[in-house]
Amino acid sequence: MKTLSGLSHLFITIFLHNFSAVMVIPAITDVTMSALCPGRDECSLAIYLTGFQQAIIGLGTLVMMPLIGNMSDKYGRKALLTVPLSLVIVPSAILAYSRTRNFFYAYYVVKTLIAMVCEGSVPCLALAYVADNVPEGRRASAFGILSGIASSAFVCGNLSTRFLSTASTFQVSASVAIASLVYMRFFLQDSIIDEQLTAPILTSKGKPKGKGKGKDYATNEIPSKNVQIFKSAPSLEDMLCLLKSSVTLSQAAVVAFFYSLAEVGLHASLLYYLKARFHFNKDQFADLMVITGIAGTLSQLVLMPILAPALGEARLLAVGLFFTCVHVFLYSIAWTFWVPYVAAMFSVLIVFSQPCMRSIVSKQVGSCEQGKAQGCISGISSFANVISPLLFSPLTALFLSERAPFHFPGFSIMCVGFASMIAFIQSLMIRIAPPIANEKVCNSNYVDA
């Protein structure tokens, strides 16, 4: 499967998954405020709980992302995709049933636990799947198209939320999540399965489709050797070996850290900031996100396939990060309600950052280590996800309250902008090394199953 048309089933799966995930985002702020601080536009408890949740989720994904990426190199992308696509159905189903305080707390706990395992795993596995099946010269465009599919789902999901009631939003989200899981299990072909395994994670009749040419898994015999899944987890030494194998990879890891620090900080603060500053609600949040999504979709599906070959991933990454800085700083000094809408339009340029960074990473390792490399970068991003809410949520709560040392409601968002500026400066130093062919970058000490 060497052409983009061969990725159509993955694209549909990602579209459905992202549609389900993003359509609850505009509604969850109002649900949280109604459950915790009814009738108010500012609620420090809601900000602290959201920040705490994101920090705990980041801690979980810090451990799980490298594990999931490396396990997918062994057991196949499809088997690992099944886990998050199954679990993410539960939180939406809870709020689809009721949004009272008790059900909100149940959602909060379940969402936190599931996201510790699943957050970021679907895009990580999707990127590895694309890298398996697309030649190196076309990966930047393929990653851009994948991000464009995600952005189009972002638009459609938020547009749907704009015209649905809060109850219907969560009901539709749960239904689409189920459709995503069913579609993936029926239609997506696997791309990698380690031939040395004694048994896969998910058995099926006959041999798996795709590149895997392993043993016949349709057997009732119990393997003589137990598969110890968590031995697939890369150690800190393995991750450091991977990063040290390439200066470019190390630089990309630094960019990923500060980019994620800024991105999570913005997402943790922005909606509460806009609600307190301009009294935005679900509908205004959805409008804002639709603008962001449309700009990002057009850019990734139209501009990026043209600009990536012409400018190269490193230059396009720097362009995206520069406009990320401008975008965040504009939010922080918003003086009237229409300024956030103008800031959202910068998404036409800022969306270059993530696919370019992932493409750079994919070219620094061989085909047998795509999952490990993408999982390593996702793990570093997850570490930033732990730190970011701990830094920016208290700042947001303080400067939106009456206890602020000076009047600057967007101060925490301006601090987010400084983090994105560090990522931009580091991106200017990246020099692309020649791509790795198919050999491993360093010897692995993993224990074979």
Disulfide bonds with the S-S distance in Angstrom:
Cys37-Cys43 1.89
